[in-house]
Amino acid sequence: MNFQNKLFYGDNLLVLRQSIKDETVDLCYIDPPFNSKRNYNQIYNNIGKEDAAQAQAFVDTWTWNTIANEGFEEITNNKNGVFTPQSINLILGLQKVLGKSSLLAYLVSMTQRIAEIYRVLKPTGSFYLHCDPTASHYLKLVCDAIFCTRGGDFRNEIVWSYTRWTNVQAQFQSQHDVILFYSKNKKTIFNEQRIALEVNRKRNLVELVNGKKVSKKDKEGKIIYREQTDTPLSDVWNINRVGNTAKERLGYPTQKPEALLERIIKASSKCNQRFERNYGARKSRNGLFADLISDAKFG
Ligand SMILES: C[S@@+](CC[C@H](N)C(=O)[O-])C[C@H]1O[C@@H](n2cnc3c(N)ncnc32)[C@H](O)[C@@H]1O
């Protein structure tokens, strides 16, 4: 990447197109608006106290306007040559199903950005798209059309499960988000993450004898056991949301916990060993951040 940790304030589509070269990024995680049809306020100076002041953080209501129409034209005419035939046909097909609607406006905006993300990823690069069941199924189609049609791979649908205050509603409590994980190619950076077992397991050691896996035995012929204390991480992540009094809380609506990002960064990027030795894991990678929110407090 041709810069050191950088925060861009502005539209991420322009940042991608104007500032990031082809095949320079190892890992891209995005946490875009979910098409939740509501707007979000950010709360100032409320850490642990009553909300003192609020201001609009971001808008997540979509309409079919000029920007949406221009995006639609750009995709269907493959203006910048970044869209696959499958992406073009998908958006044309979705227009037949959804019409020129708020949902199609959202999917056009996401298709433009994910196509650029594909361009900037290195051949071994990984992409994580944070969303929720509101639009995850449409977004999976968008990602499949961009990644899986040219050697990319759908890796996981990660379920981020959390608890939150319940309220009376005629449906089950929504307590999970979806994180779609794709790789640009079969060969990708993936560092297995392991998680401690709640109860350690006794495992018999195995060895190969004439090509066959058999239990290893000691001199008296007794099977040798080992204690298993951890296991590879599954695609269901139980991580708490950022609590009201949490140290990392910024008072920003939809703020994601650092523990969630740490897992993604550790799994799908290489750390610079020298940096890690000198400055610790958190400073052992080079990152770029883009948001429309200018408040440095959230930098
Ligand atoms: C779900 S929130 C992200 C929350 C953030 N990940 C966190 O943990 O605090 C969605 C963010 O997308 C930003 N956003 C929306 N449209 C954008 C665009 N076109 N370019 C850059 N950022 C955008 C909003 O300002 C908002 O901060």
The ligand as a Gaussian input file, in Angstrom:
#p B3LYP/6-31G(d) Opt

LIG

0 1
 C      -22.570000       1.011000      10.260000
 S      -21.738000       2.530000      10.298000
 C      -20.071000       2.107000      10.593000
 C      -19.785000       1.967000      12.060000
 C      -18.299000       1.738000      12.323000
 N      -17.829000       0.551000      11.657000
 C      -18.031000       1.593000      13.793000
 O      -17.718000       0.477000      14.244000
 O      -18.146000       2.575000      14.508000
 C      -21.739000       2.952000       8.598000
 C      -20.779000       4.086000       8.287000
 O      -20.722000       4.253000       6.889000
 C      -20.454000       5.626000       6.633000
 N      -20.786000       5.869000       5.228000
 C      -22.010000       5.817000       4.633000
 N      -21.884000       6.073000       3.308000
 C      -20.545000       6.288000       3.070000
 C      -19.781000       6.609000       1.908000
 N      -20.353000       6.743000       0.718000
 N      -18.441000       6.767000       2.045000
 C      -17.843000       6.638000       3.252000
 N      -18.507000       6.317000       4.406000
 C      -19.834000       6.159000       4.299000
 C      -21.358000       6.360000       7.621000
 O      -20.884000       7.658000       7.852000
 C      -21.212000       5.449000       8.857000
 O      -20.165000       5.892000       9.718000

